[in-house]
Amino acid sequence: MEVKEKIRETIINLLKLKPQELKDNEKLCEGIGADSTELVELVIALEKAFGVKLSAKEITKFCSVDDIEKMIQSKLSDFSSQLSAKR
């Protein structure tokens, strides 16, 4: 499963949305009205799904699916680089 698909699936399940309600470039906190508690829950769910460390501040700053995808891709890339360097 692609990173964006996994992010979308996580958000849709957590916030109980229909897939068509979630636009990739729309801010979660503004467009669909996710509150701070839901965003913290989202951070936890994304950390579990991708095995990366995120902060609520990052998610509220980068609040769209596209932004979250870029952030997670960057963290996954950094993690892969660190593993390669250790070999």
CORKA-V412453 format. One record per pair of residues at least 4 apart in sequence whose ideal C-beta (glycine too) atoms are under 7 Angstrom apart, sorted by sequence separation. I is the first residue (numbers start at 0). J is the second residue. D is the distance in Angstrom with one decimal. If there is no record, write none. Layout:
i j d
I J D
I J D
This chain:
i j d
0 4 5.1
1 5 6.9
2 6 6.3
3 7 6.2
4 8 6.2
5 9 6.3
6 10 6.3
7 11 6.0
8 12 6.2
9 13 6.1
10 14 5.8
16 20 4.4
26 30 5.2
27 31 5.9
33 37 4.5
35 39 6.5
36 40 6.5
37 41 6.2
38 42 6.6
39 43 6.8
40 44 6.3
41 45 6.1
42 46 6.3
43 47 6.6
44 48 6.2
45 49 6.0
53 57 5.5
55 59 6.2
56 60 6.1
57 61 5.9
58 62 6.7
62 66 6.4
63 67 6.9
64 68 6.2
65 69 6.7
66 70 6.4
67 71 6.2
68 72 6.0
69 73 6.3
70 74 6.5
71 75 6.1
72 76 6.2
73 77 6.3
74 78 6.3
75 79 6.4
76 80 6.4
77 81 6.5
78 82 6.6
79 83 6.4
80 84 6.3
81 85 6.7
0 5 5.0
11 16 4.8
16 21 5.3
25 30 3.5
28 33 5.3
33 38 5.7
46 51 6.3
53 58 6.4
61 66 3.5
10 16 7.0
27 33 4.3
46 52 6.4
61 67 5.8
11 18 5.9
46 53 5.4
22 30 6.6
45 53 5.8
58 67 6.7
61 70 5.2
11 21 5.9
21 31 6.9
28 38 6.8
10 21 6.0
20 31 6.5
42 53 5.0
42 54 6.9
42 55 5.2
57 70 6.1
7 21 6.1
16 31 6.6
39 55 5.2
42 58 5.3
14 31 6.7
38 55 5.9
41 58 6.1
14 33 6.1
38 58 5.3
51 71 6.2
38 59 5.9
49 71 5.5
14 37 6.1
51 74 4.3
13 37 6.9
51 75 6.4
45 71 6.9
49 75 6.7
13 40 6.0
51 78 6.7
13 41 5.7
10 41 6.5
13 44 5.6
28 59 6.5
28 62 5.2
9 44 5.1
27 62 4.9
9 45 6.0
26 62 4.4
27 63 6.8
26 63 5.5
25 63 5.9
6 45 6.9
9 48 5.5
24 63 5.4
23 63 6.7
23 64 4.3
24 65 5.3
23 65 5.0
5 48 5.8
21 64 6.7
10 64 6.8
7 64 6.0
6 64 5.7
3 64 6.6
6 67 5.5
6 68 5.7
3 68 4.8
6 71 6.9
2 68 5.5
2 71 5.9
2 72 5.9
